[in-house]
């Protein structure tokens, strides 16, 4: 059942349109970038070049399939410090954060 739920989540996120993504307000985008720098940065390094967790730089992201990253952020990684974020962030917010990481635009203010 868990695999079916994860597959459904990935499908839903994959079909998000730019219109749906645009619903994240500018103020929420600022909050999400802060979360990326501070919360994610606490394990992945403040420059996201790696630490306790792997690097999340644009070069590192090129090697990571989007579906795997969506599942990792949503569900976490059992047995590791990576927590599930699906109870804190919406699917749209997770997809937006991934867009930021894949574009390398997390340092833009």
MODAQUI-V430589 format. One record per pair of residues at least 24 apart in sequence whose ideal C-beta (glycine too) atoms are under 6 Angstrom apart, sorted by sequence separation. I is the first residue (numbers start at 1). GAP is how many residues later the second one is. If there is no record, write none. Layout:
BEGIN
i->{I	I}
gap->{GAP	GAP}
END
This chain:
BEGIN
i->{69	61	61	56	58	10	13	10	6	9	32	36	24	13	16	13}
gap->{29	40	41	45	46	57	57	60	65	65	65	70	72	78	79	82}
END
